[in-house]
């Protein structure tokens, strides 16, 4: 009964939440570096950093076309040599022609079939391949182009200045739906992969630089679900249905129990606990902040309010990530 009273009081009315259009904002990509050696605050923005899964945005920085996913089948190397099979090991492409294996830089000028979110088939090609510096040298990047309707190859990913941005290849695909069952989910499809625009969407940022590389194992624990939880967190997808509730420019501090990220802003306000399906619980402070901003809060978010949210022992009960947010008037420490 006490929790029910608290929920209704926070909402001011137990009615419908604000629509996405109420929260729409124009913003640029906010994350350039962490500033805390990857163990401090992470910027969480509406455009490209938070709301967008993969930096999609035909009229601004991000993906020039809304690509859903690409296919391993039919992949070809330079001079049109079609691979018998192809796959990813981490973020590195591998493939076979007969008994000969190709990998890494062999995929420069490789071409792939892909499909847009609307279901339109397209062609992609890699024109350059790079590798991040140690200790992130397991992150390989690809300058990717798409063949447009005019028959021209144009960059798939671009920054706010229009310059090409590399993409990280990640296994599987994502459900780009919003407000629907399965929205925002990672789909473990062995025949598909995703080109995630580096620095422009939550999918890529959670892998690098934040560090939840889905191909990596730490202390015997796969980081795949941590990566999914991070994507939910950056988008403030509390309900795990693909609906983002983040605001442009909001800073968060994230930590976990496996040693990838550590708490660095203990005086900031606690926000939520996360797993791959969304928020396990949300603090009353975060709900009050949302209510002050939006005027009302989604009933789904209200149902997740828990006065004990943030208990460190919850890492032993399925929580993968926790985060704090910077509230107006709260300093850096």
N, C-alpha and C positions, 0 to 999 in steps of 0.2 A: 504494500500500500504506500509506503514511504517513497519507493522508487517511482510509482505511478504518479504521485503528487509532484515529485521533482520534475518528471518528464513534461507533464502538462504545464507546470509553472514556467519552465524554460521556453516552451513553445509559444506561450501567451495564448495560443489556441491550438488544439490538436487537429490541425487542418492540413491542407496540401502545402508542400514546399514550393520555393521559388523555382521558376523555370530556368533553363540554361540561358535563354536570351536575356533574362534579368541580370545575369552575371557576366555577360559577354564583355570582353575587354580586348583592346588592341595592344599588343606588347611585343617586345623583341625577345629573342632567346637570352636568358638571364645567366646561365651558368657558363663561366669561362674556366674557372678553377675553384677549388674548394677553399684554399687559403688556410686550412687547418691540416694540411698534409693528408687530405682525404678522410680525416676523422672529425671534421667539424660540421658547420652548418652547410646545408644543401639548399640552394635557391629553388623555390617551387612556384612556377608561374602558370598563368592561364594559357598563354599561347606557346606552343612548342615544347616547353619544359614540363608542363603539368598536364593540361587537358589533353593534348595530342599524344596518342600512343606512339606515333612514329614520325612526328614532325610534318604531317600532311598539311598542305596549304597551297593551293595552286596560285593564289594571288599574293603570296608573301613568302618569307623564308620558310624552308622546309622542303617537302617533297613536291616536285613539279607536277607529278601525277599521283593520285591516290592508289598506290600499289598495295594490293592485299598480300600477295606472297608470290614467290617464284618456285619453279619446279626443277628438280634434279634431272628428271627424264628429258631427253632431247638436248641436254647441254652439249655444247661443242667448243673445241679449242680453236686456236688460230688456224686459218686456212680451211675452216669448215670441217675439221675432223670431229665427228660425233663420238661422244663417249659411250661406252657400253653401260657404264654405271658411274654415278657421282655421289659424293657425300661430304659432310663436314666432320672434321675432327677439331673440336673447339671452334675457332673462327677461321680455320684453314680449309680451303677446298682440296678435295682429293678426287681422283677419278681413274678409271681403267679403260684402256683400249686393248683388247686381247689380254695378254698377261703383263702389259707394261703399265706401270702406275705413274700418274702425274699428280703434282701437288704444288701448293704455294704459288710461286711466281709463274709456274707453267700456265696458270689460269689468266694471265694477262691477255687480253683480247678474246677471252671466252665469252660466249653468248648463252643466254638462258631464255626460256619461255616464262612468262609471268602473266598475272591477271590483276586487273584493277578491282577496287572494292565494288564497282558497279558490274563486274563480271566480264569486262572487255579484255580479250587477249592482247598482249603486247610483247615486245622483244626488249631485252636488256643486254648490255655488254659491259665488260670491265676494260678500262683503258689503262689503268695503273694500279699497282698493288703496293701497299706499305706495311710497316710494322711498328708498333709503339715501342718506346724505349723500355729497358729493364726498370722495374720488375714486371712491367705490363707487356713484355714482348710476346705473350701468348695472344695478344689482341692484334689481329691482322685487319687492315682496312683496304677498301676497294673504291676507286673512283669509278662510279657507275653512270652509264648513260642510257637513255631510253629513246627508242625510235618513235618519233611523233607522227601525227597523221600526215604531215607534209613530207615525210621521208627523210627528215633530218635527225641526227643523233644530238640530243641535248642532255645536260646534266640532270640526273635523277634527284640529287639533293643539292641545296644551295643555302647560303647563309643570308643574313639581312642585307648584305651588300650585293647579293646576286652571285657571289663567287661559289664555285663548286665545292661541295663538302663530301668527304668520303663516307662510306657506309660500312658497318660491321655486319657480316653475315652470321645469322643466328639460326639454329635448327628449329624447325616447326613454323607455325603460323599463329596469328592472333585473331580473336573475334573482335571486330571493331564496332559491334553493336553498343547501344546506350540504352539503359533503362530496361533491359531485357535479360532473361535468364541466359547465362553464359557470356554476357557482354564483358569485354575486357579480359577474357580468359586466354591463356596460352593453350594452343592446340598441338599436341604431340603428334604431328603428321610426319612420318619418315620420308615421304616423297616431296616435302615442301621445306622451304627456308625463307627467312625474312631478311631483306636488306634494311637495317636500322640506321637511319641517318645520324652520324656521329655528332653528339652535342645538341641535337635538335628535337629529340623526343625521349620520352621516359624509357622506352625499350632499350635504346642505346646507352643512355646515361646511367641506367642502373647497372649495366655491365661494365661500363667504363665512362667516367672515372670513379664512380661510386664503389665499384669493386665486386658486385654480386654477379660474377661470371657464371652463367648457367651451366657451362661445361666443366666447371671446376669442383673439386671435392676438398673440404677442409675438415681435418680431424675425423675423417670418415663420413662426413655429412655433405651431401650434394647441395650446391648452392642454387639449383634450379628453382626451388620453391622460394628461396630468399629473393631471387630475381623477380619472380612474379609478385611477391609481397611488396617489393620496392616499387614496381610499376603502379600497383594500387595506391601506395603511399604518396608517390610524387603527384598523382592525379587526384589525391584525396577521394578515391573511389571507395568510400566507407561501406557502401552496401554491396560491393562486389558484383554490380550489374553493368559496369561500363560507364556509369554517370559520374563525371568529375565535379568536385565541389571546391576546387582550389581557387585561390585568388592570385592575380598577377602580382609578382614581386614578394610573395610571402616567403620568409626564411624558415627552414626547419633544421633541427639537429637530430640525427638518426643514430641508433646503436643497436647492437645485436648480441648474441651469446656465443658467437663463433670467432670473434676477433677481427672482423672486417672493418667495422665502424665502432667507434667508442663515443660515449656521451662527452660533449665538450661545453655545453651550455646548461649547467644544472639549475640556473635561476630562471630559465625560460619556462613557459607554461606547458604542462604535459598535454599532448594531443590524443594519441591513440596507440593501441596495440594492433599489429598487422600479421596476417598470414596471406597465403596466395589467393584466398577467396574474399579478401577485403579486411575491414576492421573487426577484430574480435570484440573490442569495446572502445568507447569514445569518452573522453573526460567531459565533465560538465562545463569546464572553462572553455573548451573548444566549441561546445554547443552554444554557450552564451555569446561567444565571438561571432559565430555564424548567424545567430538570431539578430545581433546588433547590425550585422552587415546586410542581411537579406530581409529582415522583418519577420521571418518565420523559418522553420526548419522542417525538413522532410521527416515524416513519421518513422521511416526506416532508420534514419540516423538517431532519432530520439530513443528508439527501442534499444540502441546499443549503449546508452549512457550507463556508466557503472562508477560508483563512487570510489571503488578500489582499483580502477583501471591504472596500470602502471606498476603493479606489484612485480618485482623482479622474479619471483617464483613462477610467474606465468610463462617464462621462457621454458620451463619444464612441462608446461601443459599445452604446448602447441604454438604459442606466440613465437614469431620469427624476428620481428622488428618492433621497436618502439621509437617514438619521436616526440620532440618538443617543438613548440612554435614560438616565434618572437612576437610578443604582444606590444602594442604601443606603450611607450614609457618604460619598457624593460631593456636594460643595458646589454652589453655584450657578454657579461660574465655572470 
